[in-house]
Amino acid sequence: MNSIEPGLRFKTIGGLIVETTGQTQLIHSVDVYVHEVVIVEGVGKGNKYLHNLDSAEQLQGGFSSTT
């Protein structure tokens, strides 16, 4: 996906609960879109990083805490 709404929650393969910020970047060398997410629970809470959400599980009831 080449764009994403802010405030959607996902669980990563590593078990982190993250929320999208709405920022997306294309990594040209591998032609993959990555999305900025913020960790919303547990270790690293508040840290942001880029993640390919194709490998994450979308959770219901996400809301934006980043705005």
C-alpha positions in Angstrom: 0.0 0.0 0.0 1.4 3.4 -1.0 -0.4 5.4 1.7 -2.1 4.8 5.1 -4.4 6.7 7.4 -3.0 7.9 10.8 -4.2 6.2 13.9 -4.5 2.6 12.7 -3.1 0.0 15.2 -1.1 -3.1 14.3 0.7 -5.9 16.1 4.1 -6.6 14.6 5.6 -10.1 14.2 7.8 -9.2 17.2 4.7 -8.5 19.3 4.9 -4.7 19.4 1.6 -2.7 19.4 2.2 0.2 17.0 0.0 3.0 15.6 0.4 4.7 12.2 1.3 8.3 11.9 0.2 8.7 8.3 3.7 9.1 6.9 4.7 6.8 4.1 8.0 6.4 2.2 9.0 4.3 -0.9 12.3 2.4 -0.6 13.3 2.6 -4.2 16.0 0.0 -4.1 13.5 -2.7 -3.3 10.3 -1.0 -4.5 8.6 -1.4 -1.1 6.5 1.2 0.8 7.2 1.6 4.5 5.0 3.5 7.0 6.0 5.5 10.1 4.6 4.0 13.2 4.9 4.8 16.9 5.1 2.1 19.7 2.0 2.7 21.9 2.4 0.0 24.5 5.3 -1.7 26.4 9.0 -1.4 25.9 9.9 1.5 23.6 6.6 3.3 24.1 6.7 6.6 22.1 9.5 5.5 19.8 8.9 5.9 16.1 10.3 3.8 13.2 9.5 2.8 9.7 7.8 -0.6 9.2 6.5 -2.6 6.2 3.0 -3.3 7.5 2.4 -6.2 5.1 3.8 -8.5 7.8 1.7 -7.0 10.7 -1.7 -7.9 12.0 -4.2 -5.0 12.0 -6.0 -4.5 15.3 -9.6 -3.3 15.7 -10.4 0.0 17.5 -7.4 2.0 16.7 -7.5 5.7 17.5 -5.0 8.5 17.0 -2.9 9.4 20.0 -0.3 11.1 17.8 -2.2 14.2 17.1 
